């Protein structure tokens, strides 16, 4: 066999082994899903009825899964934190209160660090959910509710490294967190409040008032009797590509865009310079925004039309022009 064909065979074998690894994990999760029963419901009830906080704990790879569970719960409306068993033995147990719920993850259920803090947890009479691979383990026997995370084998070729067992434990944790989220009616808006820096968070929390230009000195405004050249100057110096036409109280009467100036020149030619804002304005602007509208909604309103709008006025409840919103400002923020 040539070196090239040998190399090709190795690639095929490695891809097949990768596929087998994924298949083992998928099958283990499927098996765990079929095992869900009343214990899952009992665990869910404990989490939903928790008057304190949820504390997850675990060692090694199970500890990583516990950290992930705490982060998922917190981001979906259930305050949670991770407690490392070793740190717990040196003072961090002070965060555990009677109204809390513990979620302990361990494949074998006999981790020395976890067993070392069990007496202190039991003395506090906290409810404890165990996600374990050994239902006969000490951790399982001492817990209030036990979820079966047992597997037939690890994906590791030596059946030693925690692989499939950790994936199943994480999947059970996700099942708890997502079902709890569904039970509590946690909405997109709630999720966004916990993720203000993310794209979804900005789309569901950022308002027009947060993006618009509201500096009164920078806001382009002219009166009805403003002449053509002064309107042109206002548009050119304020850099919005348009100007509002307002009355003495600042109420919007119309909008003049650069395209309106060009149309006036084409129709009237030299006579355009004698026109006033009243002659050129659009008294019914295509879009008027409110400061409390979602910025993402404003972006869709400006884009979802045969010809996208580059700018739109923002009015308060009394129809006074309080700002201008440019589409490129929305694109940058949303």
RODO-2510 file (C-alpha; in nm, 4 decimals, decimal comma):
residues 334
     n   res          X          Y          Z
     1     x     0,0000     0,0000     0,0000
     2     x     0,1400     0,3389    -0,0964
     3     x     0,2084     0,6110     0,1622
     4     x    -0,0648     0,8237     0,0075
     5     x    -0,3301     0,5509     0,0238
     6     x    -0,2252     0,4720     0,3825
     7     x    -0,2697     0,8368     0,4762
     8     x    -0,6097     0,8473     0,3086
     9     x    -0,7152     0,5379     0,5018
    10     x    -0,6081     0,6998     0,8293
    11     x    -0,8168     1,0064     0,7488
    12     x    -1,1202     0,7863     0,6809
    13     x    -1,0693     0,5934     1,0039
    14     x    -1,0315     0,9107     1,2095
    15     x    -1,3474     1,0618     1,0612
    16     x    -1,5336     0,7391     1,1357
    17     x    -1,4067     0,7412     1,4936
    18     x    -1,5181     1,1029     1,5315
    19     x    -1,8611     1,0043     1,4035
    20     x    -1,8693     0,7127     1,6455
    21     x    -1,7818     0,9457     1,9345
    22     x    -2,0732     1,1723     1,8482
    23     x    -2,3027     0,8738     1,8023
    24     x    -2,2118     0,7390     2,1468
    25     x    -2,2920     1,0749     2,3057
    26     x    -2,6181     1,1109     2,1123
    27     x    -2,7289     0,7607     2,2084
    28     x    -2,6472     0,8245     2,5754
    29     x    -2,8539     1,1440     2,5763
    30     x    -3,1419     0,9624     2,4064
    31     x    -3,1284     0,6908     2,6719
    32     x    -3,1229     0,9509     2,9497
    33     x    -3,4256     1,1228     2,7983
    34     x    -3,6227     0,7972     2,8083
    35     x    -3,5375     0,7578     3,1762
    36     x    -3,6926     1,0896     3,2790
    37     x    -3,9703     1,0278     3,5274
    38     x    -4,1175     1,1650     3,8471
    39     x    -3,7728     1,2431     3,9831
    40     x    -3,7283     1,5009     3,7064
    41     x    -4,0593     1,6603     3,8036
    42     x    -3,9547     1,6577     4,1702
    43     x    -3,6255     1,8275     4,0858
    44     x    -3,8098     2,0864     3,8820
    45     x    -4,0475     2,1540     4,1732
    46     x    -3,7522     2,2068     4,4081
    47     x    -3,5939     2,4592     4,1727
    48     x    -3,9194     2,6406     4,1065
    49     x    -4,0043     2,6576     4,4751
    50     x    -3,6567     2,7680     4,5833
    51     x    -3,6892     3,0741     4,8077
    52     x    -3,3170     3,1323     4,8182
    53     x    -3,0638     3,0629     4,5462
    54     x    -2,9582     2,7582     4,3507
    55     x    -2,6039     2,6423     4,4230
    56     x    -2,4356     2,3981     4,1868
    57     x    -2,1280     2,2007     4,2811
    58     x    -1,8980     1,9346     4,1442
    59     x    -1,5326     1,8400     4,0978
    60     x    -1,3218     1,8111     3,7832
    61     x    -1,5190     1,7740     3,4600
    62     x    -1,8409     1,7439     3,6618
    63     x    -1,7494     2,0766     3,8200
    64     x    -1,7267     2,2322     3,4743
    65     x    -2,0734     2,0989     3,3957
    66     x    -2,1951     2,2432     3,7268
    67     x    -2,0494     2,5840     3,6402
    68     x    -2,2268     2,5727     3,3056
    69     x    -2,5572     2,4834     3,4715
    70     x    -2,5272     2,7763     3,7139
    71     x    -2,4598     3,0134     3,4242
    72     x    -2,7545     2,8786     3,2226
    73     x    -2,9949     2,9043     3,5169
    74     x    -2,8848     3,2584     3,5973
    75     x    -2,9209     3,3822     3,2412
    76     x    -3,2717     3,2367     3,2143
    77     x    -3,4200     3,3889     3,5265
    78     x    -3,3155     3,1573     3,8106
    79     x    -3,0353     3,3056     4,0275
    80     x    -2,7621     3,0443     4,0692
    81     x    -2,3930     3,0214     4,1504
    82     x    -2,1196     2,7593     4,1527
    83     x    -1,9578     2,6448     4,4781
    84     x    -1,6294     2,4573     4,4535
    85     x    -1,6233     2,1800     4,7168
    86     x    -1,2617     2,2461     4,8121
    87     x    -1,3241     2,6181     4,8626
    88     x    -1,6394     2,5299     5,0537
    89     x    -1,4274     2,3499     5,3129
    90     x    -1,2349     2,6716     5,3733
    91     x    -1,5126     2,9180     5,4412
    92     x    -1,7239     2,9368     5,1252
    93     x    -1,9879     2,7141     5,2849
    94     x    -2,1089     3,0375     5,4399
    95     x    -2,3000     3,1147     5,1195
    96     x    -2,5272     2,8129     5,1735
    97     x    -2,8501     2,8949     5,3563
    98     x    -3,1450     2,6799     5,4496
    99     x    -3,3702     2,8171     5,1739
   100     x    -3,1187     2,7320     4,9023
   101     x    -3,1231     2,4296     4,6721
   102     x    -2,8039     2,2369     4,5951
   103     x    -2,7483     2,0675     4,2603
   104     x    -2,4511     1,8295     4,2886
   105     x    -2,2988     1,6689     3,9802
   106     x    -2,0774     1,3615     4,0012
   107     x    -2,0478     1,0600     3,7730
   108     x    -1,9433     0,8119     4,0402
   109     x    -2,1111     0,9921     4,3286
   110     x    -1,8154     0,9247     4,5551
   111     x    -1,5919     1,2276     4,4978
   112     x    -1,4004     1,2855     4,8190
   113     x    -1,4380     1,6624     4,8011
   114     x    -1,8160     1,6372     4,7622
   115     x    -1,8540     1,3787     5,0380
   116     x    -1,6471     1,5991     5,2674
   117     x    -1,9030     1,8834     5,2537
   118     x    -2,2111     1,6584     5,2721
   119     x    -2,2375     1,6657     5,6536
   120     x    -2,2299     2,0462     5,6546
   121     x    -2,4963     2,0621     5,3808
   122     x    -2,7174     1,8112     5,5593
   123     x    -2,6799     2,0062     5,8842
   124     x    -2,8221     2,3106     5,7049
   125     x    -3,1192     2,0971     5,5932
   126     x    -3,0934     2,2222     5,2350
   127     x    -3,2689     2,0317     4,9589
   128     x    -3,0223     1,8609     4,7264
   129     x    -3,0574     1,7382     4,3696
   130     x    -2,7960     1,4867     4,2598
   131     x    -2,7126     1,4300     3,8931
   132     x    -2,5119     1,1088     3,9159
   133     x    -2,4120     0,8072     3,7143
   134     x    -2,4279     0,5716     4,0115
   135     x    -2,7655     0,5528     4,1825
   136     x    -2,6208     0,3453     4,4672
   137     x    -2,3525     0,6025     4,5509
   138     x    -2,3254     0,7925     4,8777
   139     x    -2,4173     1,1193     4,7071
   140     x    -2,7310     0,9650     4,5589
   141     x    -2,8362     0,8124     4,8898
   142     x    -2,7987     1,1424     5,0764
   143     x    -2,9796     1,3580     4,8201
   144     x    -3,3411     1,4716     4,8170
   145     x    -3,3893     1,3961     4,4477
   146     x    -3,1696     1,1918     4,2145
   147     x    -3,1457     1,2185     3,8354
   148     x    -2,9955     0,9203     3,6583
   149     x    -2,6985     1,0224     3,4408
   150     x    -2,5559     0,6722     3,4008
   151     x    -2,3996     0,5647     3,0707
   152     x    -2,2927     0,2395     2,9113
   153     x    -1,9433     0,3625     2,8304
   154     x    -1,7349     0,6721     2,7792
   155     x    -1,6496     0,7835     2,4282
   156     x    -1,2838     0,7684     2,5310
   157     x    -1,1111     0,4736     2,3542
   158     x    -0,9812     0,3637     2,6962
   159     x    -1,3254     0,4164     2,8561
   160     x    -1,1523     0,6356     3,1149
   161     x    -1,1643     1,0065     3,0315
   162     x    -1,4952     1,1712     3,1348
   163     x    -1,6595     1,2421     2,8006
   164     x    -2,0038     1,0945     2,7470
   165     x    -2,0782     1,1068     3,1199
   166     x    -2,0175     1,4822     3,1300
   167     x    -2,2266     1,5406     2,8187
   168     x    -2,5218     1,3526     2,9682
   169     x    -2,4914     1,5438     3,2963
   170     x    -2,4852     1,8743     3,1086
   171     x    -2,7837     1,7684     2,8973
   172     x    -2,9854     1,6822     3,2098
   173     x    -2,8918     2,0196     3,3575
   174     x    -3,0052     2,1932     3,0393
   175     x    -3,3313     1,9967     3,0452
   176     x    -3,3973     2,1206     3,3992
   177     x    -3,3059     2,4806     3,3181
   178     x    -3,5086     2,4973     2,9978
   179     x    -3,8157     2,3317     3,1480
   180     x    -3,7976     2,5676     3,4440
   181     x    -3,7715     2,8614     3,2040
   182     x    -4,0800     2,7374     3,0169
   183     x    -4,2755     2,6832     3,3387
   184     x    -4,2028     3,0355     3,4596
   185     x    -4,2977     3,1951     3,1284
   186     x    -3,9531     3,3490     3,0798
   187     x    -3,9778     3,5657     2,7653
   188     x    -3,7403     3,7066     2,5065
   189     x    -3,7666     4,0440     2,6778
   190     x    -3,6618     3,8896     3,0097
   191     x    -3,3692     3,7144     2,8441
   192     x    -3,2576     4,0383     2,6830
   193     x    -3,2491     4,2164     3,0201
   194     x    -2,9893     3,9625     3,1347
   195     x    -2,7914     3,9957     2,8105
   196     x    -2,7819     4,3704     2,7376
   197     x    -2,4473     4,3425     2,5624
   198     x    -2,5613     4,0811     2,3141
   199     x    -2,7289     4,1435     1,9814
   200     x    -3,0633     4,0103     2,1018
   201     x    -3,0388     4,2179     2,4168
   202     x    -2,9809     4,5371     2,2220
   203     x    -3,2681     4,4592     1,9873
   204     x    -3,5103     4,4082     2,2736
   205     x    -3,3979     4,6859     2,5064
   206     x    -3,2454     4,9681     2,2983
   207     x    -3,4943     5,2493     2,2337
   208     x    -3,5056     5,5259     1,9752
   209     x    -3,4213     5,7774     2,2492
   210     x    -3,0951     5,5887     2,3123
   211     x    -2,9795     5,6228     1,9519
   212     x    -3,1280     5,9459     1,8158
   213     x    -2,9517     6,2787     1,8045
   214     x    -3,1280     6,5081     2,0512
   215     x    -2,8827     6,7954     2,0805
   216     x    -3,1046     7,1034     2,0190
   217     x    -2,8156     7,2922     1,8599
   218     x    -2,7443     7,0085     1,6169
   219     x    -3,1079     6,9412     1,5294
   220     x    -3,1957     7,0779     1,1824
   221     x    -3,5095     7,2950     1,2051
   222     x    -3,6491     7,5765     0,9935
   223     x    -3,9664     7,7867     0,9934
   224     x    -4,2341     7,7904     0,7238
   225     x    -4,1054     8,1137     0,5691
   226     x    -3,7396     8,0076     0,5543
   227     x    -3,6002     8,0707     0,2039
   228     x    -3,4459     7,8083    -0,0241
   229     x    -3,0812     7,8986     0,0406
   230     x    -3,1288     7,9047     0,4167
   231     x    -3,2980     7,5650     0,4044
   232     x    -3,0056     7,4363     0,1973
   233     x    -2,7603     7,5792     0,4500
   234     x    -2,9447     7,4195     0,7423
   235     x    -2,9390     7,0774     0,5763
   236     x    -2,5758     7,1091     0,4718
   237     x    -2,4379     7,2253     0,8068
   238     x    -2,6354     6,9850     1,0306
   239     x    -2,5409     6,6730     0,8282
   240     x    -2,8702     6,4854     0,8555
   241     x    -2,9680     6,5020     0,4909
   242     x    -3,2986     6,6648     0,5889
   243     x    -3,4525     6,9312     0,8082
   244     x    -3,7726     6,9558     1,0070
   245     x    -4,0131     7,2409     0,9452
   246     x    -4,1611     7,3489     1,2781
   247     x    -4,3848     7,6167     1,4244
   248     x    -4,2834     7,8524     1,7043
   249     x    -4,3557     7,5828     1,9640
   250     x    -4,1346     7,3261     1,7924
   251     x    -4,4246     7,1190     1,6603
   252     x    -4,3551     6,9401     1,3343
   253     x    -4,5238     7,0847     1,0266
   254     x    -4,3283     6,8993     0,7617
   255     x    -3,9953     6,7581     0,6495
   256     x    -3,7597     6,8683     0,3751
   257     x    -3,5044     6,6165     0,2500
   258     x    -3,2191     6,6735     0,0089
   259     x    -3,4321     6,5045    -0,2577
   260     x    -3,7016     6,7701    -0,2060
   261     x    -3,4441     7,0423    -0,2785
   262     x    -3,3336     6,8654    -0,5956
   263     x    -3,6929     6,8227    -0,7103
   264     x    -3,7583     7,1925    -0,6487
   265     x    -3,4585     7,2896    -0,8587
   266     x    -3,5644     7,0590    -1,1401
   267     x    -3,9207     7,1934    -1,1442
   268     x    -3,8561     7,5623    -1,0870
   269     x    -3,4908     7,6003    -1,1940
   270     x    -3,3799     7,9575    -1,1101
   271     x    -3,7192     8,0287    -0,9596
   272     x    -3,6505     7,7706    -0,6897
   273     x    -3,4406     8,0231    -0,4968
   274     x    -3,7549     8,2250    -0,4263
   275     x    -3,9315     7,9255    -0,2693
   276     x    -3,9873     7,8932     0,1035
   277     x    -3,9859     7,5875     0,3275
   278     x    -4,3655     7,5822     0,3063
   279     x    -4,3400     7,5399    -0,0717
   280     x    -4,0909     7,2519    -0,0576
   281     x    -4,1774     7,0527     0,2538
   282     x    -4,3534     6,7221     0,2718
   283     x    -4,6354     6,7887     0,5150
   284     x    -4,6900     6,4154     0,5626
   285     x    -4,3478     6,2579     0,6215
   286     x    -4,3225     5,8905     0,5331
   287     x    -4,2285     5,7969     0,8888
   288     x    -4,2536     5,9594     1,2306
   289     x    -4,0917     5,7902     1,5279
   290     x    -4,1525     5,8040     1,9021
   291     x    -3,8678     5,8079     2,1553
   292     x    -3,9891     5,4961     2,3371
   293     x    -4,0072     5,2803     2,0240
   294     x    -3,7609     4,9928     2,0010
   295     x    -3,4613     5,0883     1,7908
   296     x    -3,4813     4,7562     1,6075
   297     x    -3,8450     4,8266     1,5185
   298     x    -3,7439     5,1699     1,3885
   299     x    -3,4755     5,0103     1,1736
   300     x    -3,7284     4,7737     1,0176
   301     x    -3,9719     5,0581     0,9532
   302     x    -3,7011     5,2566     0,7774
   303     x    -3,5711     4,9614     0,5744
   304     x    -3,8851     4,7652     0,4873
   305     x    -4,0119     4,9866     0,2083
   306     x    -3,9430     5,0157    -0,1662
   307     x    -3,6835     5,2828    -0,0936
   308     x    -3,5206     5,2880     0,2484
   309     x    -3,5423     5,6076     0,4498
   310     x    -3,2129     5,7614     0,5538
   311     x    -3,3562     5,9798     0,8323
   312     x    -3,6787     6,0217     1,0298
   313     x    -3,7993     6,2823     1,2830
   314     x    -3,8694     6,1836     1,6429
   315     x    -4,1677     6,3527     1,8086
   316     x    -4,2881     6,3690     2,1666
   317     x    -4,6518     6,3287     2,2742
   318     x    -4,7259     6,6894     2,1809
   319     x    -4,5888     6,6479     1,8273
   320     x    -4,2799     6,8543     1,9046
   321     x    -3,9672     6,7532     1,7213
   322     x    -3,7181     6,6352     1,9839
   323     x    -3,4695     6,4525     1,7656
   324     x    -3,3685     6,3032     1,4328
   325     x    -3,2761     5,9406     1,3737
   326     x    -3,0402     5,8342     1,0971
   327     x    -3,0517     5,4840     0,9607
   328     x    -2,6750     5,4408     0,9806
   329     x    -2,6905     5,5161     1,3535
   330     x    -2,9423     5,2336     1,3904
   331     x    -2,7324     4,9924     1,1867
   332     x    -2,4303     5,0694     1,4032
   333     x    -2,6132     5,0081     1,7312
   334     x    -2,8603     4,7350     1,6402
***
